[in-house]
Structure formats: C-alpha cells, structure tokens
Amino acid sequence: MEAADKPKKRQRMSVVCLNCKTRKIKCDKKRPACSNCVKCNVGHLCEYEPPHWVTRA
C-alpha cells in the first residue's frame, strides 16, 4: 500500500477552556464559564480559543 492510499488523519480542535488546559483537568465546556472556573472563582477569566478557521485571513 502506498502513502497516497492512506487516509489523512484530521487534527482535532481543542475545545477546552484555557484554564483547564493549563491545569490539565477535564473541562465540561460550558459557556460562558465552565464549572471548574466557576468553582475556583475565576469564571470571569474562563476563555476559549477561537476556531482556527476564524483567525486565518
């Protein structure tokens, strides 16, 4: 089988908030603030990365 026959793997987009990603904990992905950020009283700092197709020009 040649390399051209292999299906390409898609890279999955990260949908966790930046705080959970930094702390390496599971994010429930709730908006505007996930439960972990609300519990830690940093709900106002809970941010998600914009999708890559939005940031490209």
PyMOL CGO cylinders between C-alpha atoms (Angstrom):
from pymol import cmd
from pymol.cgo import CYLINDER

trace = [
    CYLINDER, 0.00, 0.00, 0.00, 1.38, 3.39, -0.98, 0.3, 1, 1, 1, 1, 1, 1,
    CYLINDER, 1.38, 3.39, -0.98, 1.37, 6.51, 1.15, 0.3, 1, 1, 1, 1, 1, 1,
    CYLINDER, 1.37, 6.51, 1.15, -1.20, 8.10, -1.17, 0.3, 1, 1, 1, 1, 1, 1,
    CYLINDER, -1.20, 8.10, -1.17, -3.69, 5.34, -0.34, 0.3, 1, 1, 1, 1, 1, 1,
    CYLINDER, -3.69, 5.34, -0.34, -3.68, 6.01, 3.40, 0.3, 1, 1, 1, 1, 1, 1,
    CYLINDER, -3.68, 6.01, 3.40, -6.45, 8.31, 4.64, 0.3, 1, 1, 1, 1, 1, 1,
    CYLINDER, -6.45, 8.31, 4.64, -5.21, 11.52, 6.23, 0.3, 1, 1, 1, 1, 1, 1,
    CYLINDER, -5.21, 11.52, 6.23, -5.90, 11.93, 9.93, 0.3, 1, 1, 1, 1, 1, 1,
    CYLINDER, -5.90, 11.93, 9.93, -7.66, 15.11, 10.92, 0.3, 1, 1, 1, 1, 1, 1,
    CYLINDER, -7.66, 15.11, 10.92, -6.33, 17.08, 13.83, 0.3, 1, 1, 1, 1, 1, 1,
    CYLINDER, -6.33, 17.08, 13.83, -8.98, 17.57, 16.47, 0.3, 1, 1, 1, 1, 1, 1,
    CYLINDER, -8.98, 17.57, 16.47, -9.64, 21.10, 17.59, 0.3, 1, 1, 1, 1, 1, 1,
    CYLINDER, -9.64, 21.10, 17.59, -9.19, 21.76, 21.29, 0.3, 1, 1, 1, 1, 1, 1,
    CYLINDER, -9.19, 21.76, 21.29, -12.47, 22.93, 22.78, 0.3, 1, 1, 1, 1, 1, 1,
    CYLINDER, -12.47, 22.93, 22.78, -11.42, 23.10, 26.43, 0.3, 1, 1, 1, 1, 1, 1,
    CYLINDER, -11.42, 23.10, 26.43, -11.04, 26.44, 28.13, 0.3, 1, 1, 1, 1, 1, 1,
    CYLINDER, -11.04, 26.44, 28.13, -7.54, 27.81, 28.54, 0.3, 1, 1, 1, 1, 1, 1,
    CYLINDER, -7.54, 27.81, 28.54, -7.60, 27.49, 32.36, 0.3, 1, 1, 1, 1, 1, 1,
    CYLINDER, -7.60, 27.49, 32.36, -8.48, 23.78, 32.25, 0.3, 1, 1, 1, 1, 1, 1,
    CYLINDER, -8.48, 23.78, 32.25, -5.92, 23.24, 29.51, 0.3, 1, 1, 1, 1, 1, 1,
    CYLINDER, -5.92, 23.24, 29.51, -3.21, 24.89, 31.62, 0.3, 1, 1, 1, 1, 1, 1,
    CYLINDER, -3.21, 24.89, 31.62, -4.20, 22.96, 34.76, 0.3, 1, 1, 1, 1, 1, 1,
    CYLINDER, -4.20, 22.96, 34.76, -4.60, 19.73, 32.72, 0.3, 1, 1, 1, 1, 1, 1,
    CYLINDER, -4.60, 19.73, 32.72, -8.04, 18.93, 34.10, 0.3, 1, 1, 1, 1, 1, 1,
    CYLINDER, -8.04, 18.93, 34.10, -11.24, 17.83, 32.40, 0.3, 1, 1, 1, 1, 1, 1,
    CYLINDER, -11.24, 17.83, 32.40, -13.35, 20.74, 31.15, 0.3, 1, 1, 1, 1, 1, 1,
    CYLINDER, -13.35, 20.74, 31.15, -17.14, 20.45, 30.83, 0.3, 1, 1, 1, 1, 1, 1,
    CYLINDER, -17.14, 20.45, 30.83, -17.02, 23.09, 28.06, 0.3, 1, 1, 1, 1, 1, 1,
    CYLINDER, -17.02, 23.09, 28.06, -19.95, 25.11, 29.39, 0.3, 1, 1, 1, 1, 1, 1,
    CYLINDER, -19.95, 25.11, 29.39, -20.30, 28.66, 28.21, 0.3, 1, 1, 1, 1, 1, 1,
    CYLINDER, -20.30, 28.66, 28.21, -19.69, 31.42, 29.16, 0.3, 1, 1, 1, 1, 1, 1,
    CYLINDER, -19.69, 31.42, 29.16, -17.72, 29.83, 32.04, 0.3, 1, 1, 1, 1, 1, 1,
    CYLINDER, -17.72, 29.83, 32.04, -17.08, 26.14, 32.72, 0.3, 1, 1, 1, 1, 1, 1,
    CYLINDER, -17.08, 26.14, 32.72, -17.84, 24.60, 36.11, 0.3, 1, 1, 1, 1, 1, 1,
    CYLINDER, -17.84, 24.60, 36.11, -14.17, 24.33, 37.11, 0.3, 1, 1, 1, 1, 1, 1,
    CYLINDER, -14.17, 24.33, 37.11, -13.60, 28.05, 36.58, 0.3, 1, 1, 1, 1, 1, 1,
    CYLINDER, -13.60, 28.05, 36.58, -16.79, 28.93, 38.46, 0.3, 1, 1, 1, 1, 1, 1,
    CYLINDER, -16.79, 28.93, 38.46, -15.73, 26.69, 41.39, 0.3, 1, 1, 1, 1, 1, 1,
    CYLINDER, -15.73, 26.69, 41.39, -12.32, 28.38, 41.53, 0.3, 1, 1, 1, 1, 1, 1,
    CYLINDER, -12.32, 28.38, 41.53, -13.94, 31.84, 41.39, 0.3, 1, 1, 1, 1, 1, 1,
    CYLINDER, -13.94, 31.84, 41.39, -12.26, 32.64, 38.07, 0.3, 1, 1, 1, 1, 1, 1,
    CYLINDER, -12.26, 32.64, 38.07, -15.37, 32.38, 35.91, 0.3, 1, 1, 1, 1, 1, 1,
    CYLINDER, -15.37, 32.38, 35.91, -14.69, 35.85, 34.55, 0.3, 1, 1, 1, 1, 1, 1,
    CYLINDER, -14.69, 35.85, 34.55, -11.33, 34.57, 33.24, 0.3, 1, 1, 1, 1, 1, 1,
    CYLINDER, -11.33, 34.57, 33.24, -12.74, 31.47, 31.52, 0.3, 1, 1, 1, 1, 1, 1,
    CYLINDER, -12.74, 31.47, 31.52, -11.79, 31.85, 27.85, 0.3, 1, 1, 1, 1, 1, 1,
    CYLINDER, -11.79, 31.85, 27.85, -11.88, 29.53, 24.87, 0.3, 1, 1, 1, 1, 1, 1,
    CYLINDER, -11.88, 29.53, 24.87, -9.55, 29.65, 21.88, 0.3, 1, 1, 1, 1, 1, 1,
    CYLINDER, -9.55, 29.65, 21.88, -11.29, 30.86, 18.72, 0.3, 1, 1, 1, 1, 1, 1,
    CYLINDER, -11.29, 30.86, 18.72, -11.61, 28.23, 15.98, 0.3, 1, 1, 1, 1, 1, 1,
    CYLINDER, -11.61, 28.23, 15.98, -8.61, 28.21, 13.62, 0.3, 1, 1, 1, 1, 1, 1,
    CYLINDER, -8.61, 28.21, 13.62, -10.79, 28.98, 10.59, 0.3, 1, 1, 1, 1, 1, 1,
    CYLINDER, -10.79, 28.98, 10.59, -11.87, 32.27, 12.19, 0.3, 1, 1, 1, 1, 1, 1,
    CYLINDER, -11.87, 32.27, 12.19, -8.35, 33.55, 12.85, 0.3, 1, 1, 1, 1, 1, 1,
    CYLINDER, -8.35, 33.55, 12.85, -6.98, 32.90, 9.36, 0.3, 1, 1, 1, 1, 1, 1,
    CYLINDER, -6.98, 32.90, 9.36, -7.09, 35.78, 6.90, 0.3, 1, 1, 1, 1, 1, 1,
]
cmd.load_cgo(trace, "trace")
